[in-house]
Amino acid sequence: MASQDLNRHIFRRLRIVCVPLLGASLLTPNSIPDVLKYLGELTTILLDVRSSGTVLTPDLISYTFFPVSTLLRRNTAFDIPDQILEKVFIVLSILCEDWWWDCDISIWEQIFILCGAVIAGIDGRGTGRTRDDETKEAAGRCLLALLRVPTHQTTSNATTLSDRTQARLEMLKAVTGTDKFLPILGQTLDSLLVIVDTPHLPLQHVSLSILSLIIETYASDGLIPSILPGVVSRMTRIALGTSTKRGWASGEVVSGSLEVMQLAIVRALGNGICAKEGAIHAVADLEDLARATMGRPDRPFSESRPFATLRTPSWLRGTSSQLLIALNTLAPLVTHSTPSALLAVSKLSTTLLRDTSMTLPEAQPLLLHWLLSLTNSDFPSVSTESRESLTLLLMTPSGAQLPLQDRLLHIINDSLLALPRLLPIHADAKVEHVAGIVEAVCRLLSSVEPKKGALFISNGIGRLLGPSGGIEKWGWSLLSVLELSKPSATFTMAFSARLMLESNTDITQWEDFPEIDFKNVFSTTTKQALERMFRALGRASEDNCLFSVEWFANVGLSGTGSRSVTAMWCACRLLEGVAEVSLSRGSRTNGIPGRRSKRLTKLVRSLVRSVAELWDEADETEPIESILKEEGGSSTQTLVQHTKGIDFVHENLRITPRKLVKQNTATKQSELHKSLSLQFLAVSAGILQAQFTPLLLYTLYPILRSLISPDVCLSSTALATLNYTATMTSYASSANLLLSNFDYALDSISRRLSRRWLDIEVTKVLSLMVRLVGSDIVERAGDVVEECFDRLDEFHGYSIVVEGLVEVLGDVVDVVKEDRGSEPPVLTELPDEEGRIASMDIFSDWLPRRHQLPIDEVDTTDYGPVPREAWGGPKTSEPDPADDTVAAQEPDPNVDLPLTPIQVLTKQIVWRSLYFLTHSSPVIRARVLSLLASSIPVLSESVLLPSIHYAWPFILNRLSDSESFVVSSAASLVESLATHFGSSMFRKIWDDVWPRFRVLLSHLDAADATNALSRRGIEVVGTESAYTHSHRTYRSVIKTMTAAVTAVHFQETSVWQLLLAFRRFLHEKAHEELQQCARDLYLAVGKKEADAVWLVLSSTMDSIHISMKFLTTPRWDIRSNADIILHNM
């Protein structure tokens, strides 16, 4: 009842519009606006009804259709404007949504013909007067609604609806398949194929939808082969966008065109239909096999129909070859920029692989390449969909399963063989594509269940990388073209890391390994793709890949040429994949290997020892590449030149100089080879972890030896390897690793400091190890010092060895000094000397009574420990035992405390180093002086001064050394002595050092006059830089004399000379640091001789008296500094 009321309400709304529309059905210029208004209102009413969910009854549809059909009958196509016809098609498309089940066949045919005629431009409007794109779009939407099966339900019984829908669809298909209607359908398809190339995107989308619907549903099996060439040709052009100005198509257009092509190909060349019609011989049982063998297959009888094409073997061969050409032209779509287009390519590939495996076997490699490439897409939806589709093809039992699995293995083999051909021509894009294909195949193992295809792929890759895989063929080819090189960029990280090592600061545990470049690969993404490919191969083949790892490692260990370097890189990447560990940036999380077997650990242990032995070999020549070098570079070999064509000009008549062909000779890459060997050790540490600790006996020295290399790449790799190994072996830091395995490292160093085996750089390794361990080395310092003393006794005549060993001893002393945490001494002013006359008042009081005898004069002279009573006299009292207890509790200040082991060790170092103060090498002399200066805060005055007193003549001689840096080191030593032991240095400073300082200052003035770093100006003192030897010497001299004035009793004559000598450093053009040191010196003197300071500074600026005019020096502008000094005194 409610539905009837609703229908009446709809009828009343429709009647208000349909009646006037019927009255104005004959179009005139005056009635056209009214008709447009009525059609617009009718469209609004119909859309409101559909939006409410109400389905129009057949009566209401017929009632609405009548005025519209009357309008079309009463007017010719020429008289109907485009706007009215567009609105008519909109109304018809809305009506056809509900009229699909009950529409009369004749009416259905007429609407189909009308829409097709408008789309084709043959609606009788005249030559050259076609409808606009909007009208064609409306006609296409009407045709789409007429053909499309409605999805909404009109009854609650789904089974009845399905049967009714199927019956109706079969009826419509029968109509379109009749001989009468078939030309109309063909003409419509042809028109759609023409109009689909329009630049009007809505019309293009509608045309693609209609084509897809007609080919999928209404076109007969016999018609599809006839229209296949035209459909594939047109859809290929549309998908590639060759007809557009921009040269590419949007993702939606590509998706629609590929869907049309997919439907046409599957319906024309599907396995089922071709087997049914005898184009192929499907073997399902023994009878089919017997018929195929006898060559008498049963061909089903097919009735010849108009416009139909029979599927025969010859037709299939011709069509498949042409279709393969068309599919090859679609290859650029794999790199389309929209995910919708890539998803369409994935769907096309999957469908053709599944449904045309027997009819298009030649297209399988191409389609598989597309799918594998799409699994590496940057769009997650595309990569996931492609991977799932490929996985489903491999998992589903079908006739395509086994051929696909075999084809995947052929793809990997062909790809590995193609890399040596692509790398020399610098085809980075192709190399990246090939590497991505191999990686995609290997990645399938993670998504395929082992029982349903993964085992077959894994075993196949394992065979390829195993003993029978022919690695000698593709491996040597790859090594001959894949050449590695050092990174071209400067690694500032390496220098900062080495500075951190030397300053003993905390080092970040996860240092990145330097990126290795390729000579013939310029793209970073291509290089990363190659790395991922090798890791994926190792991960997919598991232990079967260990043969290839060992083969590459053996080639890498055979020399240091380019092939050996590349082989070591390949071995590292494969080993990373087998164990599922990685050294690349951002991939190291917890460091736990994903896979570790007994076979893997056994191989790694054997290779680690072989790799570590590379550092024991000196200048080993590579046998293989040396042969190549001899063959290519021998000057005695007879060269035969083969020429073709015209005769060349004789060499005597040649005008231009002959270009010499550069011969390719093998070059060694020792540093790069060692860098990759260190990476191999790091990967091995990641695999073995705690089990790698015993191997540190062999690997610790190569890592430390590489850390001191001047090559930035090698030292950076060594630092990253050390930190990575420390973390993998569960040490908190690299210093803890070295401390725990200190004996291993020291033993390796000792073996390389012997007469049988002497490595000059090993002392740097020992020094670096001391800096790495830091303050914890104090516990093992005795071993290091003993080792150094033994080698000094053995190699004291070799300057370079002695220099390194003295440097090690100096580092040990520095570490001991830092461990004690000694603070800089504070200079304490000495009291006035005993008997020094402070004023004339005491003399004035004494002078009048100088002849008077003293009254009750008491003898206060100290005669020492003499008896106070007569010897042998009676004892007046017994000694009090309490006094002895008190005396026992008070320590004797004259008795030195016992030395600690570290102080004993430092004293031993100092005493054994004094011999080298007179060494012929200035570097050794400077290092010994620095060592003595570093030992001063460690040892007490009573312990160190005997050694200083013994070496004092040699130290004084170093102040007049020929090398400026030795003089600077000697001045620093004297400064430190005066600062720490001022009371004991009184006589030495003023009697021995100060005269030499005066001579030294004059020599430095002469040297600065010819120094390029000197400050420019009139009477300017010092250099521009604070890091020159002269500047350091000036600073040490001034600070030494400041300490002598403050903490040492001075002489008036020497102080006067000092005040005159250091005036120039108060010049405002001198270095700021020297000015500050000079001010401190004058302030220190001013606390005891203020008058002398005032007299010198005032006389230097202005002549205060005629007798002091000789001190005036106007070329020195010291007024600002003098004011500061005089103000603070």
GIZI-V850549 format. One record per residue. N is the residue number from 1. PHI is phi in whole degrees, 0 to 359 (* if undefined). Layout:
# GIZI-V850549
<<N & PHI> <N & PHI>>
This chain:
# GIZI-V850549
<<1 & *> <2 & 295> <3 & 295> <4 & 294> <5 & 297> <6 & 295> <7 & 294> <8 & 297> <9 & 294> <10 & 294> <11 & 299> <12 & 297> <13 & 291> <14 & 289> <15 & 296> <16 & 298> <17 & 258> <18 & 290> <19 & 297> <20 & 294> <21 & 293> <22 & 295> <23 & 292> <24 & 257> <25 & 292> <26 & 277> <27 & 281> <28 & 227> <29 & 304> <30 & 279> <31 & 270> <32 & 299> <33 & 299> <34 & 293> <35 & 296> <36 & 299> <37 & 292> <38 & 295> <39 & 295> <40 & 295> <41 & 293> <42 & 296> <43 & 297> <44 & 296> <45 & 295> <46 & 294> <47 & 293> <48 & 296> <49 & 294> <50 & 291> <51 & 292> <52 & 280> <53 & 87> <54 & 274> <55 & 261> <56 & 290> <57 & 283> <58 & 303> <59 & 294> <60 & 295> <61 & 296> <62 & 296> <63 & 298> <64 & 285> <65 & 289> <66 & 299> <67 & 296> <68 & 291> <69 & 293> <70 & 298> <71 & 300> <72 & 288> <73 & 285> <74 & 283> <75 & 232> <76 & 283> <77 & 297> <78 & 293> <79 & 272> <80 & 271> <81 & 293> <82 & 296> <83 & 294> <84 & 291> <85 & 295> <86 & 298> <87 & 291> <88 & 297> <89 & 295> <90 & 296> <91 & 295> <92 & 294> <93 & 295> <94 & 289> <95 & 293> <96 & 291> <97 & 299> <98 & 256> <99 & 262> <100 & 296> <101 & 281> <102 & 246> <103 & 293> <104 & 296> <105 & 299> <106 & 295> <107 & 296> <108 & 301> <109 & 294> <110 & 295> <111 & 295> <112 & 301> <113 & 296> <114 & 298> <115 & 296> <116 & 296> <117 & 293> <118 & 293> <119 & 296> <120 & 281> <121 & 77> <122 & 237> <123 & 272> <124 & 84> <125 & 275> <126 & 115> <127 & 289> <128 & 79> <129 & 239> <130 & 268> <131 & 290> <132 & 284> <133 & 294> <134 & 295> <135 & 293> <136 & 296> <137 & 296> <138 & 297> <139 & 296> <140 & 294> <141 & 294> <142 & 294> <143 & 295> <144 & 295> <145 & 292> <146 & 289> <147 & 265> <148 & 286> <149 & 285> <150 & 296> <151 & 260> <152 & 279> <153 & 258> <154 & 251> <155 & 216> <156 & 280> <157 & 272> <158 & 293> <159 & 293> <160 & 296> <161 & 296> <162 & 295> <163 & 295> <164 & 294> <165 & 295> <166 & 296> <167 & 295> <168 & 296> <169 & 295> <170 & 297> <171 & 295> <172 & 293> <173 & 295> <174 & 294> <175 & 294> <176 & 290> <177 & 268> <178 & 289> <179 & 296> <180 & 286> <181 & 270> <182 & 299> <183 & 298> <184 & 297> <185 & 297> <186 & 295> <187 & 295> <188 & 295> <189 & 298> <190 & 296> <191 & 294> <192 & 295> <193 & 294> <194 & 281> <195 & 283> <196 & 292> <197 & 270> <198 & 287> <199 & 284> <200 & 282> <201 & 299> <202 & 300> <203 & 294> <204 & 295> <205 & 295> <206 & 295> <207 & 298> <208 & 296> <209 & 294> <210 & 293> <211 & 300> <212 & 300> <213 & 291> <214 & 293> <215 & 293> <216 & 285> <217 & 245> <218 & 260> <219 & 285> <220 & 282> <221 & 297> <222 & 283> <223 & 279> <224 & 301> <225 & 301> <226 & 287> <227 & 267> <228 & 301> <229 & 302> <230 & 294> <231 & 297> <232 & 295> <233 & 296> <234 & 290> <235 & 292> <236 & 296> <237 & 294> <238 & 293> <239 & 296> <240 & 280> <241 & 68> <242 & 290> <243 & 273> <244 & 270> <245 & 290> <246 & 282> <247 & 84> <248 & 208> <249 & 252> <250 & 287> <251 & 296> <252 & 293> <253 & 293> <254 & 299> <255 & 298> <256 & 293> <257 & 292> <258 & 291> <259 & 293> <260 & 297> <261 & 297> <262 & 299> <263 & 297> <264 & 294> <265 & 292> <266 & 294> <267 & 289> <268 & 271> <269 & 238> <270 & 296> <271 & 301> <272 & 293> <273 & 291> <274 & 290> <275 & 291> <276 & 295> <277 & 266> <278 & 89> <279 & 288> <280 & 231> <281 & 249> <282 & 278> <283 & 259> <284 & 249> <285 & 212> <286 & 292> <287 & 295> <288 & 297> <289 & 294> <290 & 293> <291 & 296> <292 & 292> <293 & 289> <294 & 282> <295 & 74> <296 & 235> <297 & 291> <298 & 283> <299 & 264> <300 & 294> <301 & 283> <302 & 234> <303 & 286> <304 & 286> <305 & 236> <306 & 298> <307 & 64> <308 & 260> <309 & 239> <310 & 281> <311 & 270> <312 & 243> <313 & 302> <314 & 294> <315 & 298> <316 & 295> <317 & 296> <318 & 292> <319 & 293> <320 & 295> <321 & 294> <322 & 293> <323 & 292> <324 & 296> <325 & 296> <326 & 295> <327 & 293> <328 & 296> <329 & 289> <330 & 273> <331 & 302> <332 & 299> <333 & 291> <334 & 294> <335 & 255> <336 & 296> <337 & 271> <338 & 244> <339 & 292> <340 & 296> <341 & 293> <342 & 293> <343 & 295> <344 & 293> <345 & 297> <346 & 297> <347 & 294> <348 & 298> <349 & 297> <350 & 297> <351 & 295> <352 & 291> <353 & 295> <354 & 278> <355 & 261> <356 & 233> <357 & 294> <358 & 267> <359 & 267> <360 & 235> <361 & 292> <362 & 290> <363 & 274> <364 & 298> <365 & 302> <366 & 295> <367 & 294> <368 & 294> <369 & 299> <370 & 298> <371 & 296> <372 & 294> <373 & 294> <374 & 289> <375 & 292> <376 & 263> <377 & 294> <378 & 285> <379 & 273> <380 & 301> <381 & 296> <382 & 289> <383 & 296> <384 & 293> <385 & 296> <386 & 294> <387 & 295> <388 & 295> <389 & 295> <390 & 293> <391 & 296> <392 & 296> <393 & 295> <394 & 281> <395 & 271> <396 & 283> <397 & 294> <398 & 199> <399 & 290> <400 & 265> <401 & 293> <402 & 294> <403 & 300> <404 & 293> <405 & 297> <406 & 294> <407 & 293> <408 & 298> <409 & 293> <410 & 295> <411 & 295> <412 & 297> <413 & 297> <414 & 295> <415 & 293> <416 & 295> <417 & 285> <418 & 279> <419 & 302> <420 & 298> <421 & 276> <422 & 272> <423 & 295> <424 & 293> <425 & 267> <426 & 59> <427 & 271> <428 & 296> <429 & 296> <430 & 291> <431 & 297> <432 & 297> <433 & 294> <434 & 296> <435 & 296> <436 & 294> <437 & 297> <438 & 297> <439 & 296> <440 & 295> <441 & 296> <442 & 292> <443 & 288> <444 & 297> <445 & 295> <446 & 281> <447 & 248> <448 & 256> <449 & 293> <450 & 302> <451 & 278> <452 & 235> <453 & 130> <454 & 293> <455 & 295> <456 & 295> <457 & 292> <458 & 298> <459 & 294> <460 & 294> <461 & 293> <462 & 297> <463 & 295> <464 & 295> <465 & 264> <466 & 267> <467 & 298> <468 & 261> <469 & 272> <470 & 73> <471 & 294> <472 & 296> <473 & 279> <474 & 278> <475 & 291> <476 & 294> <477 & 297> <478 & 291> <479 & 293> <480 & 283> <481 & 243> <482 & 270> <483 & 255> <484 & 259> <485 & 214> <486 & 290> <487 & 299> <488 & 282> <489 & 279> <490 & 276> <491 & 267> <492 & 293> <493 & 299> <494 & 294> <495 & 293> <496 & 296> <497 & 294> <498 & 292> <499 & 294> <500 & 294> <501 & 297> <502 & 289> <503 & 269> <504 & 60> <505 & 264> <506 & 292> <507 & 251> <508 & 297> <509 & 286> <510 & 255> <511 & 273> <512 & 282> <513 & 287> <514 & 298> <515 & 284> <516 & 268> <517 & 267> <518 & 243> <519 & 289> <520 & 247> <521 & 230> <522 & 254> <523 & 271> <524 & 293> <525 & 294> <526 & 293> <527 & 298> <528 & 295> <529 & 295> <530 & 296> <531 & 297> <532 & 296> <533 & 296> <534 & 294> <535 & 296> <536 & 294> <537 & 298> <538 & 294> <539 & 292> <540 & 284> <541 & 270> <542 & 56> <543 & 292> <544 & 296> <545 & 277> <546 & 295> <547 & 297> <548 & 293> <549 & 300> <550 & 294> <551 & 295> <552 & 296> <553 & 295> <554 & 294> <555 & 295> <556 & 294> <557 & 278> <558 & 279> <559 & 180> <560 & 234> <561 & 281> <562 & 296> <563 & 293> <564 & 294> <565 & 297> <566 & 296> <567 & 296> <568 & 294> <569 & 296> <570 & 297> <571 & 298> <572 & 297> <573 & 291> <574 & 296> <575 & 293> <576 & 298> <577 & 290> <578 & 297> <579 & 269> <580 & 59> <581 & 239> <582 & 212> <583 & 258> <584 & 289> <585 & 292> <586 & 81> <587 & 257> <588 & 265> <589 & 252> <590 & 258> <591 & 74> <592 & 272> <593 & 293> <594 & 282> <595 & 211> <596 & 210> <597 & 248> <598 & 296> <599 & 296> <600 & 293> <601 & 296> <602 & 295> <603 & 295> <604 & 295> <605 & 299> <606 & 292> <607 & 287> <608 & 298> <609 & 295> <610 & 292> <611 & 293> <612 & 296> <613 & 288> <614 & 298> <615 & 284> <616 & 270> <617 & 267> <618 & 252> <619 & 53> <620 & 283> <621 & 270> <622 & 275> <623 & 293> <624 & 290> <625 & 284> <626 & 294> <627 & 297> <628 & 297> <629 & 293> <630 & 294> <631 & 291> <632 & 272> <633 & 247> <634 & 287> <635 & 278> <636 & 269> <637 & 282> <638 & 280> <639 & 261> <640 & 248> <641 & 251> <642 & 256> <643 & 237> <644 & 224> <645 & 93> <646 & 285> <647 & 283> <648 & 275> <649 & 291> <650 & 296> <651 & 298> <652 & 289> <653 & 262> <654 & 286> <655 & 277> <656 & 282> <657 & 294> <658 & 285> <659 & 275> <660 & 280> <661 & 282> <662 & 284> <663 & 276> <664 & 280> <665 & 250> <666 & 287> <667 & 245> <668 & 271> <669 & 230> <670 & 295> <671 & 295> <672 & 294> <673 & 296> <674 & 292> <675 & 299> <676 & 289> <677 & 295> <678 & 295> <679 & 298> <680 & 297> <681 & 295> <682 & 294> <683 & 298> <684 & 296> <685 & 295> <686 & 294> <687 & 280> <688 & 279> <689 & 55> <690 & 298> <691 & 288> <692 & 278> <693 & 301> <694 & 299> <695 & 283> <696 & 297> <697 & 301> <698 & 257> <699 & 260> <700 & 290> <701 & 295> <702 & 303> <703 & 291> <704 & 293> <705 & 296> <706 & 285> <707 & 296> <708 & 268> <709 & 291> <710 & 289> <711 & 286> <712 & 294> <713 & 297> <714 & 293> <715 & 293> <716 & 294> <717 & 296> <718 & 296> <719 & 297> <720 & 295> <721 & 296> <722 & 298> <723 & 292> <724 & 295> <725 & 295> <726 & 298> <727 & 289> <728 & 293> <729 & 267> <730 & 67> <731 & 258> <732 & 292> <733 & 204> <734 & 292> <735 & 296> <736 & 295> <737 & 297> <738 & 292> <739 & 293> <740 & 289> <741 & 245> <742 & 296> <743 & 296> <744 & 301> <745 & 293> <746 & 294> <747 & 294> <748 & 296> <749 & 291> <750 & 298> <751 & 293> <752 & 261> <753 & 239> <754 & 228> <755 & 293> <756 & 284> <757 & 214> <758 & 240> <759 & 249> <760 & 295> <761 & 278> <762 & 290> <763 & 295> <764 & 294> <765 & 296> <766 & 296> <767 & 296> <768 & 296> <769 & 296> <770 & 297> <771 & 291> <772 & 295> <773 & 290> <774 & 77> <775 & 295> <776 & 291> <777 & 289> <778 & 303> <779 & 294> <780 & 250> <781 & 295> <782 & 300> <783 & 295> <784 & 295> <785 & 295> <786 & 299> <787 & 296> <788 & 294> <789 & 295> <790 & 298> <791 & 286> <792 & 294> <793 & 295> <794 & 274> <795 & 237> <796 & 294> <797 & 271> <798 & 256> <799 & 299> <800 & 292> <801 & 288> <802 & 299> <803 & 300> <804 & 293> <805 & 291> <806 & 295> <807 & 297> <808 & 297> <809 & 298> <810 & 296> <811 & 295> <812 & 297> <813 & 296> <814 & 298> <815 & 295> <816 & 297> <817 & 296> <818 & 292> <819 & 293> <820 & 288> <821 & 64> <822 & 290> <823 & 273> <824 & 296> <825 & 294> <826 & 260> <827 & 287> <828 & 256> <829 & 285> <830 & 278> <831 & 291> <832 & 299> <833 & 295> <834 & 296> <835 & 87> <836 & 286> <837 & 278> <838 & 275> <839 & 207> <840 & 272> <841 & 294> <842 & 296> <843 & 294> <844 & 294> <845 & 288> <846 & 281> <847 & 299> <848 & 292> <849 & 245> <850 & 286> <851 & 264> <852 & 281> <853 & 282> <854 & 288> <855 & 262> <856 & 50> <857 & 288> <858 & 254> <859 & 278> <860 & 257> <861 & 289> <862 & 269> <863 & 267> <864 & 88> <865 & 281> <866 & 251> <867 & 291> <868 & 271> <869 & 230> <870 & 292> <871 & 289> <872 & 80> <873 & 286> <874 & 293> <875 & 280> <876 & 284> <877 & 203> <878 & 278> <879 & 293> <880 & 276> <881 & 297> <882 & 294> <883 & 295> <884 & 296> <885 & 295> <886 & 294> <887 & 294> <888 & 290> <889 & 283> <890 & 267> <891 & 289> <892 & 281> <893 & 293> <894 & 276> <895 & 264> <896 & 285> <897 & 291> <898 & 296> <899 & 285> <900 & 282> <901 & 303> <902 & 291> <903 & 293> <904 & 298> <905 & 295> <906 & 295> <907 & 299> <908 & 294> <909 & 297> <910 & 296> <911 & 295> <912 & 285> <913 & 271> <914 & 297> <915 & 300> <916 & 270> <917 & 293> <918 & 253> <919 & 293> <920 & 290> <921 & 275> <922 & 294> <923 & 295> <924 & 294> <925 & 299> <926 & 294> <927 & 293> <928 & 294> <929 & 298> <930 & 294> <931 & 297> <932 & 296> <933 & 295> <934 & 288> <935 & 279> <936 & 297> <937 & 291> <938 & 274> <939 & 263> <940 & 280> <941 & 296> <942 & 290> <943 & 273> <944 & 272> <945 & 297> <946 & 303> <947 & 291> <948 & 294> <949 & 296> <950 & 295> <951 & 265> <952 & 300> <953 & 298> <954 & 288> <955 & 294> <956 & 295> <957 & 295> <958 & 291> <959 & 290> <960 & 245> <961 & 291> <962 & 284> <963 & 261> <964 & 293> <965 & 290> <966 & 290> <967 & 298> <968 & 297> <969 & 294> <970 & 294> <971 & 296> <972 & 295> <973 & 296> <974 & 297> <975 & 300> <976 & 295> <977 & 295> <978 & 294> <979 & 288> <980 & 269> <981 & 237> <982 & 296> <983 & 296> <984 & 268> <985 & 252> <986 & 302> <987 & 293> <988 & 291> <989 & 292> <990 & 281> <991 & 273> <992 & 253> <993 & 275> <994 & 298> <995 & 299> <996 & 288> <997 & 296> <998 & 297> <999 & 293> <1000 & 296> <1001 & 296> <1002 & 293> <1003 & 292> <1004 & 294> <1005 & 298> <1006 & 293> <1007 & 289> <1008 & 292> <1009 & 295> <1010 & 250> <1011 & 269> <1012 & 290> <1013 & 269> <1014 & 290> <1015 & 290> <1016 & 267> <1017 & 153> <1018 & 281> <1019 & 55> <1020 & 274> <1021 & 256> <1022 & 86> <1023 & 245> <1024 & 292> <1025 & 268> <1026 & 272> <1027 & 249> <1028 & 277> <1029 & 293> <1030 & 295> <1031 & 296> <1032 & 295> <1033 & 293> <1034 & 304> <1035 & 298> <1036 & 294> <1037 & 296> <1038 & 294> <1039 & 293> <1040 & 298> <1041 & 290> <1042 & 296> <1043 & 294> <1044 & 295> <1045 & 289> <1046 & 278> <1047 & 251> <1048 & 232> <1049 & 296> <1050 & 250> <1051 & 256> <1052 & 296> <1053 & 296> <1054 & 292> <1055 & 295> <1056 & 299> <1057 & 297> <1058 & 296> <1059 & 296> <1060 & 285> <1061 & 285> <1062 & 258> <1063 & 296> <1064 & 296> <1065 & 283> <1066 & 272> <1067 & 296> <1068 & 292> <1069 & 272> <1070 & 286> <1071 & 298> <1072 & 300> <1073 & 294> <1074 & 293> <1075 & 298> <1076 & 295> <1077 & 297> <1078 & 294> <1079 & 298> <1080 & 298> <1081 & 296> <1082 & 292> <1083 & 293> <1084 & 295> <1085 & 291> <1086 & 295> <1087 & 290> <1088 & 243> <1089 & 229> <1090 & 295> <1091 & 295> <1092 & 294> <1093 & 296> <1094 & 298> <1095 & 296> <1096 & 293> <1097 & 293> <1098 & 293> <1099 & 290> <1100 & 291> <1101 & 281> <1102 & 218> <1103 & 282> <1104 & 275> <1105 & 204> <1106 & 299> <1107 & 284> <1108 & 255> <1109 & 294> <1110 & 293> <1111 & 272> <1112 & 292> <1113 & 226> <1114 & 291> <1115 & 288> <1116 & 259> <1117 & 268> <1118 & 250> <1119 & 297> <1120 & 295> <1121 & 290> <1122 & 296> <1123 & 298> <1124 & 296> <1125 & 294> <1126 & 293> <1127 & 287> <1128 & 267> <1129 & 286>>
